[in-house]
């Protein structure tokens, strides 16, 4: 994979985001897969294949990329065992374990929001039915 130039817009944005703690945190766990991967590791170590099987529709390439970024950012610990065939396990680091209550709250909020939006959709559908 190619390295990014230090003067690229992406690098400049990364430097800018580092100045705001909230934005920095969201960048660490943002995206489609990272939080889901972390959640799957909540109950202990998992091997690559176990993670892949537990996360629907993620490609092996994407899982590999996301795990590398999470490891680079200190969110996941990767342990390689000197066995044949090689065995690699992933687990949450101490700092990422502190996120567990936060993502539980976020999950509850998401459920409430989804329910609210569903009820809003039903009310709007009823209004349209009355008009017709």
C-alpha positions in Angstrom: 0.0 0.0 0.0 1.4 3.4 -0.9 2.4 6.0 1.7 0.6 9.3 1.8 2.6 12.5 1.2 3.0 14.6 4.3 1.6 17.6 2.3 -1.5 15.8 1.1 -4.9 17.1 2.1 -5.6 13.9 4.0 -2.5 14.4 6.1 -3.4 18.0 6.8 -6.9 17.0 7.8 -5.5 14.3 10.2 -3.3 17.0 11.8 -6.3 19.3 12.1 -8.5 16.7 13.6 -5.9 15.9 16.3 -6.5 19.3 17.9 -10.1 18.5 18.9 -10.4 15.6 21.4 -13.9 14.6 20.2 -13.0 14.6 16.6 -9.8 12.7 17.3 -11.9 10.0 19.2 -14.4 9.8 16.4 -11.7 9.4 13.8 -10.2 6.5 15.8 -13.4 4.5 15.9 -15.3 6.0 13.0 -16.2 4.3 9.8 -18.4 1.4 9.0 -16.4 -1.4 10.6 -14.1 -0.3 13.5 -16.7 0.0 16.2 -18.3 -3.3 15.2 -14.9 -5.0 15.3 -14.2 -3.6 18.7 -17.7 -4.7 20.0 -17.0 -8.3 18.8 -13.8 -8.3 20.8 -15.5 -7.2 23.9 -15.9 -10.7 25.3 -12.3 -11.8 24.7 -9.7 -12.8 22.1 -10.8 -13.8 18.7 -8.9 -15.2 15.7 -9.2 -13.5 12.2 -11.6 -16.2 10.9 -13.8 -15.9 14.0 -14.1 -12.2 13.5 -14.8 -12.5 9.8 -17.6 -15.0 10.5 -19.2 -12.8 13.1 -19.3 -9.7 11.0 -21.7 -10.0 8.0 -20.6 -8.6 4.6 -17.1 -7.6 5.6 -14.4 -8.6 3.1 -11.2 -10.2 4.2 -9.3 -7.3 2.8 -11.4 -4.7 4.7 -11.1 -6.7 7.9 -7.4 -6.8 7.5 -7.1 -3.1 6.8 -9.3 -2.2 9.7 -7.5 -4.5 12.1 -4.1 -3.0 11.1 -5.4 0.6 11.7 -6.9 -0.4 15.1 -3.6 -2.1 16.0 -1.6 1.0 14.8 -3.8 3.3 16.9 -3.4 1.1 20.1 -7.0 -0.1 20.1 -6.4 -3.7 19.4 -3.6 -6.0 20.5 -2.4 -8.6 18.0 -0.7 -11.7 19.3 1.1 -14.1 16.9 1.9 -17.6 18.2 4.9 -19.5 16.7 2.9 -22.5 15.6 2.3 -24.4 12.4 -0.1 -23.3 11.0 0.4 -19.8 12.5 -2.2 -18.6 15.0 -3.0 -14.9 15.4 -5.4 -13.6 18.0 -6.8 -10.1 18.5 -8.0 -8.5 21.7 -9.0 -5.2 23.1 -6.3 -3.1 24.7 -6.8 -1.6 28.1 -7.7 1.8 26.7 -10.2 0.4 24.2 -11.9 -1.6 27.1 -12.8 1.8 28.6 -15.0 2.3 25.5 -17.4 -0.6 26.4 -19.8 1.5 28.5 -19.7 4.3 26.0 -20.7 2.1 23.0 -23.4 0.4 25.2 -24.9 3.9 25.8 -24.5 4.7 22.1 -26.3 1.5 21.2 -29.2 2.3 23.6 -29.4 5.8 22.0 -29.4 4.3 18.5 -32.3 2.0 19.5 -34.3 4.9 20.8 -33.6 7.0 17.8 -34.6 4.2 15.4 -37.8 3.7 17.3 -38.6 7.4 17.2 -37.9 7.6 13.5 -40.1 4.5 12.9 -43.0 6.0 14.8 -42.5 9.3 12.9 -42.7 7.3 9.6 -45.9 5.6 10.7 -47.5 9.0 11.6 -46.4 10.5 8.2 -47.8 7.5 6.3 -51.1 7.9 8.1 -51.3 11.6 7.2 -50.6 10.8 3.6 -53.3 8.1 3.6 -55.9 10.6 5.1 -55.1 13.0 2.3 -55.6 10.4 -0.5 
